[in-house]
Each structure stands twice: as structure tokens, then as C-alpha cells.
């Protein structure tokens, strides 16, 4: 079953993805997972850099196989007049276009939002960049790492005695991707439904990399504004609830969170320390936050004497909220992941059998699906340019020879 044949809640939605790297790629992956026809546009001689990212299997990037799944791939040089004209043909009946060039680049090619909307007034244009399309830094290039730095994320991540820590995943890009999908859904609703039946008009979604991360700091803008508070690194603690940490066991680690009074009392029961419930240091959540290290010492003295399985079982028997610390090998063996089909398998032309993460979120009536992994460079050129756009073969061959396609 091809991406165009799959049924999903976004079946019939056409997305043209002119972006490269992660933020646009992951956003359009999410849309493709739920049925959108995503046409990924790459330069004829310069591929998306993610095709060159490790890990590799036999020279094939697994990054690419994951982030380009369910998409169709074509090649087009947008900087040429012929390439620009073909993109305008491509978006004529599209719903969404993604781009992540440095601000001003699309305008230089004659493909700014004004021109795009002349061709297709209902088009949703998603513009992803480091700092957004406006402001004193808008012309600067930006990656997720820089966004993680200026958004407050790196500053608060880590332990009190460590330097600021960056995340071990591309958090800035992946967060921006998810917010971009939200923006697309908002804009499509306004265009097609809305309070008065839909405006029928497209619009521009100006998506920076730093603002989605900044938006995740719930209450911290208010805390600085009203109280002058600047959050510092506190490791695995939570600034608003305790206990919450990773606790060492006799053979590994476990996680525990008790953000409600009743759950804390369950933890106290589990470790056979009912006395700490009335201890002034721990009697309220505010007091527990102030004495989190002391509370953690009491809990960890109990967990260290038990295996991870024993500690979790004991905690769960008292209705505490706990869990193990998994690596990917553990996930592949876990019954919960298996029961919910969180890892799905497909056949790939390059790799054979390949497992990948299932689409999220889980819809009961129109779920997402994965039909194929990332395709080859320009694999769908004939299908899109000849069969769908109706380009005649002589013109197609000429544009290929000239490097436009």
C-alpha cells in the first residue's frame, strides 16, 4: 500500500515539503503518518543532509529511513526560473508548504508567500527558521542547539554543580516540528471550518526553533515577572513537587514521582516509614520541595536494599507511581510496548525487514500507519512530474539534463 493509498484522518491533504534537516522533516513525517500525501523536494545534486547522518546500515542512513517514511521524494532546483515555475505548479492544488531556508531566500527566488498565495490562495505556508521571520536575529542561521541555549532549556538542565547541559536528542527541532503540526491543524480548521464555515484563505505560520521550547516553561515567565525568580539547575528534582527523582536500586535504577499528598503518603507506607508523613520537613509539598535531598536519602536507603523489580513491586503494592529506567533494548522486550504495537515492522527495498516507531497519537477510528521507509533521491520524479503535473517527456528530459529536476 503506497502513501497515497493509505486511509487516515488526513487522507486527501497534500503537503509539499521543501525543508531540510529535522524540524520540517519530522513535522511532515507526523502528517504523512496520518494519511497526508507529502511530497519531499530535494535539490537535484544536493540531498537533504539527513541522508548522510549515522547510524548507517550498509551505507544507508537510518535517520533518513525514519524521518522520510511515508513520503514521496522528488528533486527540483528552486533557484532556477524553471524550478520555481514547477514548484508553483506543484502547490497549485496543495494544502500546505513547508520551507526552512534562511529568511528572504524564498523571496529571492520569487517564491515568497505573496507569490505562493497568488497561485493558491488557500495554501498554508509553514516557515521554519532559527529565530523567526522578524526581529534583529531573523537573518541569522539557527539550529536546534542554539535554540536550546537561548530558550532557557540548557540553563535549567543538569545538576547544580554541572555546566548547562544540552539534550541527547534534537529537542529544539522535534519540539518545533510538533508545534508546527499544531499550527497547521489550527490554520486548516480556520480555513475549512471555523466559526462561520471557514474563511477559505491560507496564511503563514512563522515558526522559530526557540519559541516552542520557551513556551514549555509554564509559570516561569510569571515567576520572574512577579517575584524576580530565575530557575537554576536542580538535577532530577522538580521545582514544584517532591519526591521526584531517579533512585538507585541494588541492580540498577527506578523512577518515582509523588506530586500529590496522597501519593507521597503511599510512598511512605511502601518504605515502612509512616512517621515521615507528619515530619515537619515533609508534611506538605512545599516543605518536601525545600527538603528534597533529605527525603531522597530516606527513600534511596530503602531502594538500594532491593532489586529494581522488588522495589517497583513494593511501591506499586502501596499504589505509589514508579517505573524502571529503560534503554532501547529494554523497550524492545517490554510487554507494554508490545501490547500496544508501539514498534511496527515493514519491508524496505534497501534494508529488508525494518522496525520503526508507530505513529503517535493513537486514534481509535482513523489511526496512523507506516507504509514505507524513506525513499530514494528523486524516486518519485516520474510519478509526480510526468503523471501528475503532466509535463511532456521532452521537456522533462531537458530539465533533467539541465539539472533543474
C-alpha positions, 0 to 999 in steps of 0.5 A: 500500500503506497502513501497515497493509498493509505486511509487516515484522518488526513487522507486527501491533504497534500503537503509539499515539503521543501525543508531540510534537516529535522524540524520540517522533516519530522513535522511532515513525517507526523502528517504523512503518518496520518494519511497526508500525501507529502511530497519531499523536494530535494535539490537535484545534486544536493540531498537533504543532509539527513541522508548522510547522518549515522547510524548507517546500515550498509551505507544507508542512513537510518535517520533518513529511513525514519524521518522520510517514511511515508513520503514521496521524494522528488528533486527540483532546483528552486533557484532556477526560473524553471524550478520555481515555475514547477514548484508553483505548479506543484502547490497549485492544488496543495494544502500546505508548504513547508520551507526552512531556508534562511529568511528572504531566500524564498523571496529571492527566488520569487517564491515568497508567500505573496507569490505562493498565495497568488497561485493558491490562495488557500495554501498554508505556508509553514516557515521554519527558521532559527529565530523567526521571520522578524526581529534583529536575529531573523537573518541569522542561521539557527539550529536546534542547539542554539535554540536550546541555549537561548530558550532557557532549556540548557540553563535549567538542565543538569545538576547544580554543580554541572555546566548547562547541559544540552539534550541527547536528542534534537529537542529544539527541532522535534519540539518545533516540528510538533508545534508546527503540526499544531499550527497547521491543524489550527490554520486548516480548521480556520480555513475549512471550518471555523466559526462561520464555515471557514474563511477559505484563505491560507496564511503563514505560520512563522515558526522559530526553533526557540519559541516552542521550547520557551513556551514549555516553561509554564509559570516561569515567565510569571515567576520572574515577572512577579517575584524576580525568580530565575530557575537554576539547575536542580538535577532530577528534582522538580521545582514544584513537587517532591519526591521526584527523582531517579533512585538507585536500586541494588541492580540498577535504577527506578523512577518515582514521582509523588506530586500529590499528598496522597501519593507521597503518603503511599510512598511512605507506607511502601518504605515502612516509614509512616512517621515521615508523613507528619515530619515537619520537613515533609508534611506538605509539598512545599516543605518536601520541595525545600527538603528534597535531598533529605527525603531522597536519602530516606527513600534511596536507603530503602531502594538500594536494599532491593532489586529494581523489580522488588522495589517497583513491586513494593511501591506499586503494592502501596499504589505509589507511581514508579517505573524502571529506567529503560534503554532501547533494548529494554523497550524492545522486550517490554510487554507494554510496548508490545501490547500496544504495537508501539514498534511496527515492522515493514519491508524496505527495498534497501534494508529488508525487514525494518522496525520503526516507531508507530505513529503517535497519537493513537486514534481509535477510528482513523489511526496512523500507519507506516507504509514505507521507509524513506525513499530514494533521491528523486524516486518519485520524479516520474510519478509526480512530474510526468503523471501528475503535473503532466509535463511532456517527456521532452521537456522533462528530459531537458530539465533533467539534463539541465539539472533543474529536476 
